[in-house]
Amino acid sequence: MQGGYEVWMGQPVILRVVAGTLRVPLRGRLLSETSEVVRLRIADSWDVDIFKTMVVGVEHDNPVYVLN
């Protein structure tokens, strides 16, 4: 069973993740989804599986580019 993550696939996102008392934002692109996990690409070749039970929020990431 898959959930409401398909609208975010391939887009830059920030996943709000909770692990115990730790809350962290993870930036990347959502690649795939199973019934229990979502796969997030954090760097060019670093894919991480995150349990859906740990995700408390998803938001669109707007990259900021600084030019001198």
N, CA, C and O atoms as CSV, one atom per row, in Angstrom:
chain,resi,resn,atom,element,x,y,z
A,1,MET,N,N,0.827,-1.186,0.000
A,1,MET,CA,C,0.000,0.000,0.000
A,1,MET,C,C,0.866,1.242,0.000
A,1,MET,O,O,1.822,1.342,0.768
A,2,GLN,N,N,0.532,2.184,-0.859
A,2,GLN,CA,C,1.267,3.430,-0.918
A,2,GLN,C,C,0.378,4.557,-0.428
A,2,GLN,O,O,-0.844,4.423,-0.367
A,3,GLY,N,N,1.012,5.671,-0.080
A,3,GLY,CA,C,0.260,6.783,0.497
A,3,GLY,C,C,0.396,8.054,-0.304
A,3,GLY,O,O,0.625,8.016,-1.513
A,4,GLY,N,N,0.257,9.174,0.363
A,4,GLY,CA,C,0.189,10.469,-0.289
A,4,GLY,C,C,1.508,11.090,-0.684
A,4,GLY,O,O,1.597,12.315,-0.772
A,5,TYR,N,N,2.524,10.308,-0.922
A,5,TYR,CA,C,3.825,10.870,-1.272
A,5,TYR,C,C,4.040,10.981,-2.789
A,5,TYR,O,O,5.008,11.603,-3.225
A,6,GLU,N,N,3.159,10.391,-3.589
A,6,GLU,CA,C,3.406,10.367,-5.043
A,6,GLU,C,C,3.422,11.770,-5.653
A,6,GLU,O,O,4.066,11.978,-6.682
A,7,VAL,N,N,2.734,12.729,-5.047
A,7,VAL,CA,C,2.756,14.103,-5.578
A,7,VAL,C,C,4.110,14.773,-5.369
A,7,VAL,O,O,4.416,15.769,-6.025
A,8,TRP,N,N,4.918,14.237,-4.466
A,8,TRP,CA,C,6.230,14.807,-4.159
A,8,TRP,C,C,7.373,14.131,-4.912
A,8,TRP,O,O,8.507,14.606,-4.843
A,9,MET,N,N,7.113,13.052,-5.618
A,9,MET,CA,C,8.178,12.289,-6.276
A,9,MET,C,C,8.946,13.143,-7.283
A,9,MET,O,O,8.357,13.823,-8.123
A,10,GLY,N,N,10.276,13.091,-7.179
A,10,GLY,CA,C,11.148,13.799,-8.097
A,10,GLY,C,C,11.330,15.270,-7.782
A,10,GLY,O,O,12.111,15.944,-8.454
A,11,GLN,N,N,10.641,15.785,-6.790
A,11,GLN,CA,C,10.727,17.204,-6.451
A,11,GLN,C,C,11.674,17.420,-5.274
A,11,GLN,O,O,11.850,16.533,-4.439
A,12,PRO,N,N,12.285,18.610,-5.214
A,12,PRO,CA,C,13.099,18.929,-4.035
A,12,PRO,C,C,12.178,19.162,-2.836
A,12,PRO,O,O,11.258,19.978,-2.899
A,13,VAL,N,N,12.436,18.438,-1.746
A,13,VAL,CA,C,11.587,18.523,-0.562
A,13,VAL,C,C,12.430,18.639,0.702
A,13,VAL,O,O,13.634,18.384,0.702
A,14,ILE,N,N,11.764,19.026,1.759
A,14,ILE,CA,C,12.322,18.946,3.108
A,14,ILE,C,C,11.407,18.011,3.885
A,14,ILE,O,O,10.225,18.295,4.077
A,15,LEU,N,N,11.973,16.887,4.331
A,15,LEU,CA,C,11.226,15.945,5.172
A,15,LEU,C,C,11.476,16.317,6.624
A,15,LEU,O,O,12.627,16.435,7.044
A,16,ARG,N,N,10.429,16.499,7.381
A,16,ARG,CA,C,10.539,16.731,8.826
A,16,ARG,C,C,10.471,15.361,9.488
A,16,ARG,O,O,9.438,14.693,9.440
A,17,VAL,N,N,11.578,14.942,10.110
A,17,VAL,CA,C,11.713,13.589,10.638
A,17,VAL,C,C,11.915,13.641,12.155
A,17,VAL,O,O,12.643,14.490,12.669
A,18,VAL,N,N,11.256,12.718,12.858
A,18,VAL,CA,C,11.393,12.605,14.303
A,18,VAL,C,C,11.942,11.225,14.633
A,18,VAL,O,O,11.455,10.211,14.135
A,19,ALA,N,N,12.965,11.205,15.481
A,19,ALA,CA,C,13.527,9.948,15.983
A,19,ALA,C,C,13.740,10.117,17.483
A,19,ALA,O,O,14.709,10.743,17.913
A,20,GLY,N,N,12.837,9.561,18.270
A,20,GLY,CA,C,12.903,9.759,19.718
A,20,GLY,C,C,12.611,11.204,20.046
A,20,GLY,O,O,11.550,11.721,19.696
A,21,THR,N,N,13.549,11.868,20.719
A,21,THR,CA,C,13.381,13.287,21.042
A,21,THR,C,C,14.068,14.183,20.016
A,21,THR,O,O,14.049,15.407,20.149
A,22,LEU,N,N,14.662,13.595,19.017
A,22,LEU,CA,C,15.384,14.340,17.989
A,22,LEU,C,C,14.459,14.665,16.825
A,22,LEU,O,O,13.759,13.792,16.312
A,23,ARG,N,N,14.464,15.930,16.414
A,23,ARG,CA,C,13.686,16.374,15.245
A,23,ARG,C,C,14.659,17.001,14.260
A,23,ARG,O,O,15.391,17.931,14.600
A,24,VAL,N,N,14.661,16.483,13.032
A,24,VAL,CA,C,15.598,16.987,12.029
A,24,VAL,C,C,14.899,17.208,10.693
A,24,VAL,O,O,13.992,16.458,10.331
A,25,PRO,N,N,15.321,18.239,9.960
A,25,PRO,CA,C,14.860,18.390,8.582
A,25,PRO,C,C,15.870,17.724,7.649
A,25,PRO,O,O,17.078,17.908,7.801
A,26,LEU,N,N,15.375,16.953,6.690
A,26,LEU,CA,C,16.243,16.316,5.698
A,26,LEU,C,C,15.896,16.863,4.326
A,26,LEU,O,O,14.746,16.790,3.892
A,27,ARG,N,N,16.899,17.413,3.642
A,27,ARG,CA,C,16.684,17.953,2.303
A,27,ARG,C,C,17.078,16.932,1.260
A,27,ARG,O,O,18.076,16.227,1.406
A,28,GLY,N,N,16.282,16.859,0.205
A,28,GLY,CA,C,16.606,15.953,-0.888
A,28,GLY,C,C,15.461,15.841,-1.870
A,28,GLY,O,O,14.572,16.691,-1.911
A,29,ARG,N,N,15.493,14.767,-2.669
A,29,ARG,CA,C,14.428,14.474,-3.629
A,29,ARG,C,C,13.836,13.124,-3.302
A,29,ARG,O,O,14.563,12.156,-3.076
A,30,LEU,N,N,12.513,13.057,-3.275
A,30,LEU,CA,C,11.860,11.772,-3.043
A,30,LEU,C,C,11.948,10.936,-4.309
A,30,LEU,O,O,11.620,11.403,-5.400
A,31,LEU,N,N,12.393,9.698,-4.154
A,31,LEU,CA,C,12.583,8.815,-5.308
A,31,LEU,C,C,11.505,7.755,-5.427
A,31,LEU,O,O,11.019,7.484,-6.525
A,32,SER,N,N,11.123,7.148,-4.300
A,32,SER,CA,C,10.148,6.054,-4.356
A,32,SER,C,C,9.473,5.901,-3.011
A,32,SER,O,O,9.851,6.521,-2.017
A,33,GLU,N,N,8.454,5.048,-3.016
A,33,GLU,CA,C,7.656,4.832,-1.822
A,33,GLU,C,C,7.188,3.377,-1.784
A,33,GLU,O,O,6.781,2.816,-2.802
A,34,THR,N,N,7.251,2.785,-0.611
A,34,THR,CA,C,6.637,1.476,-0.384
A,34,THR,C,C,5.591,1.658,0.707
A,34,THR,O,O,5.285,2.784,1.099
A,35,SER,N,N,5.053,0.569,1.189
A,35,SER,CA,C,4.039,0.673,2.232
A,35,SER,C,C,4.616,1.170,3.555
A,35,SER,O,O,3.884,1.708,4.387
A,36,GLU,N,N,5.922,0.994,3.754
A,36,GLU,CA,C,6.525,1.361,5.040
A,36,GLU,C,C,7.570,2.465,4.968
A,36,GLU,O,O,7.818,3.131,5.973
A,37,VAL,N,N,8.190,2.679,3.809
A,37,VAL,CA,C,9.285,3.654,3.731
A,37,VAL,C,C,9.166,4.548,2.502
A,37,VAL,O,O,8.496,4.222,1.522
A,38,VAL,N,N,9.848,5.693,2.595
A,38,VAL,CA,C,10.076,6.535,1.423
A,38,VAL,C,C,11.585,6.605,1.217
A,38,VAL,O,O,12.349,6.624,2.182
A,39,ARG,N,N,12.008,6.642,-0.033
A,39,ARG,CA,C,13.423,6.732,-0.346
A,39,ARG,C,C,13.737,8.167,-0.742
A,39,ARG,O,O,13.108,8.730,-1.638
A,40,LEU,N,N,14.721,8.750,-0.059
A,40,LEU,CA,C,15.125,10.139,-0.254
A,40,LEU,C,C,16.555,10.179,-0.759
A,40,LEU,O,O,17.434,9.546,-0.173
A,41,ARG,N,N,16.801,10.907,-1.829
A,41,ARG,CA,C,18.169,11.105,-2.321
A,41,ARG,C,C,18.695,12.389,-1.709
A,41,ARG,O,O,18.239,13.484,-2.037
A,42,ILE,N,N,19.662,12.239,-0.814
A,42,ILE,CA,C,20.208,13.382,-0.088
A,42,ILE,C,C,21.343,14.037,-0.869
A,42,ILE,O,O,21.430,15.264,-0.906
A,43,ALA,N,N,22.187,13.270,-1.474
A,43,ALA,CA,C,23.285,13.788,-2.285
A,43,ALA,C,C,23.225,13.094,-3.639
A,43,ALA,O,O,22.314,12.308,-3.900
A,44,ASP,N,N,24.186,13.383,-4.490
A,44,ASP,CA,C,24.160,12.840,-5.847
A,44,ASP,C,C,24.031,11.325,-5.892
A,44,ASP,O,O,23.388,10.784,-6.792
A,45,SER,N,N,24.632,10.640,-4.938
A,45,SER,CA,C,24.569,9.177,-4.966
A,45,SER,C,C,24.263,8.580,-3.594
A,45,SER,O,O,24.611,7.427,-3.338
A,46,TRP,N,N,23.625,9.335,-2.715
A,46,TRP,CA,C,23.327,8.853,-1.378
A,46,TRP,C,C,21.824,8.783,-1.182
A,46,TRP,O,O,21.171,9.800,-0.947
A,47,ASP,N,N,21.276,7.576,-1.279
A,47,ASP,CA,C,19.849,7.351,-1.103
A,47,ASP,C,C,19.601,6.758,0.282
A,47,ASP,O,O,20.302,5.844,0.716
A,48,VAL,N,N,18.593,7.295,0.965
A,48,VAL,CA,C,18.287,6.874,2.332
A,48,VAL,C,C,16.821,6.469,2.401
A,48,VAL,O,O,15.954,7.172,1.882
A,49,ASP,N,N,16.544,5.327,3.046
A,49,ASP,CA,C,15.172,4.910,3.290
A,49,ASP,C,C,14.749,5.426,4.661
A,49,ASP,O,O,15.431,5.197,5.659
A,50,ILE,N,N,13.613,6.126,4.697
A,50,ILE,CA,C,13.077,6.692,5.927
A,50,ILE,C,C,11.738,6.028,6.201
A,50,ILE,O,O,10.870,5.999,5.329
A,51,PHE,N,N,11.562,5.493,7.410
A,51,PHE,CA,C,10.275,4.921,7.775
A,51,PHE,C,C,9.217,6.017,7.785
A,51,PHE,O,O,9.444,7.111,8.303
A,52,LYS,N,N,8.073,5.716,7.214
A,52,LYS,CA,C,6.981,6.688,7.164
A,52,LYS,C,C,6.516,7.095,8.550
A,52,LYS,O,O,6.052,8.219,8.743
A,53,THR,N,N,6.633,6.203,9.510
A,53,THR,CA,C,6.213,6.523,10.873
A,53,THR,C,C,7.088,7.605,11.498
A,53,THR,O,O,6.698,8.214,12.494
A,54,MET,N,N,8.268,7.852,10.924
A,54,MET,CA,C,9.171,8.878,11.434
A,54,MET,C,C,8.925,10.246,10.788
A,54,MET,O,O,9.398,11.261,11.299
A,55,VAL,N,N,8.199,10.282,9.684
A,55,VAL,CA,C,7.974,11.528,8.945
A,55,VAL,C,C,6.767,12.253,9.532
A,55,VAL,O,O,5.664,11.707,9.573
A,56,VAL,N,N,6.983,13.481,9.982
A,56,VAL,CA,C,5.886,14.282,10.530
A,56,VAL,C,C,5.464,15.404,9.591
A,56,VAL,O,O,4.460,16.074,9.833
A,57,GLY,N,N,6.227,15.613,8.517
A,57,GLY,CA,C,5.853,16.644,7.568
A,57,GLY,C,C,6.708,16.609,6.326
A,57,GLY,O,O,7.850,16.151,6.344
A,58,VAL,N,N,6.126,17.109,5.231
A,58,VAL,CA,C,6.843,17.245,3.958
A,58,VAL,C,C,6.527,18.630,3.427
A,58,VAL,O,O,5.372,19.055,3.429
A,59,GLU,N,N,7.549,19.328,2.975
A,59,GLU,CA,C,7.311,20.632,2.360
A,59,GLU,C,C,8.225,20.809,1.161
A,59,GLU,O,O,9.294,20.204,1.077
A,60,HIS,N,N,7.787,21.644,0.244
A,60,HIS,CA,C,8.572,21.926,-0.952
A,60,HIS,C,C,9.816,22.701,-0.556
A,60,HIS,O,O,9.738,23.629,0.249
A,61,ASP,N,N,10.952,22.335,-1.108
A,61,ASP,CA,C,12.212,23.012,-0.826
A,61,ASP,C,C,12.476,24.027,-1.922
A,61,ASP,O,O,12.513,23.677,-3.102
A,62,ASN,N,N,12.655,25.264,-1.543
A,62,ASN,CA,C,12.991,26.324,-2.488
A,62,ASN,C,C,14.470,26.641,-2.325
A,62,ASN,O,O,14.842,27.388,-1.420
A,63,PRO,N,N,15.317,26.090,-3.180
A,63,PRO,CA,C,16.761,26.347,-3.048
A,63,PRO,C,C,17.064,27.840,-3.217
A,63,PRO,O,O,16.457,28.529,-4.037
A,64,VAL,N,N,18.005,28.307,-2.430
A,64,VAL,CA,C,18.422,29.701,-2.495
A,64,VAL,C,C,19.841,29.742,-3.049
A,64,VAL,O,O,20.737,29.063,-2.546
A,65,TYR,N,N,20.030,30.537,-4.077
A,65,TYR,CA,C,21.344,30.674,-4.695
A,65,TYR,C,C,21.892,32.055,-4.361
A,65,TYR,O,O,21.221,33.068,-4.561
A,66,VAL,N,N,23.127,32.082,-3.846
A,66,VAL,CA,C,23.768,33.333,-3.465
A,66,VAL,C,C,24.861,33.625,-4.477
A,66,VAL,O,O,25.742,32.799,-4.717
A,67,LEU,N,N,24.794,34.797,-5.059
A,67,LEU,CA,C,25.809,35.224,-6.026
A,67,LEU,C,C,26.506,36.460,-5.506
A,67,LEU,O,O,25.881,37.345,-4.920
A,68,ASN,N,N,27.814,36.513,-5.727
A,68,ASN,CA,C,28.590,37.698,-5.327
A,68,ASN,C,C,28.799,38.596,-6.509
A,68,ASN,O,O,29.429,39.646,-6.383
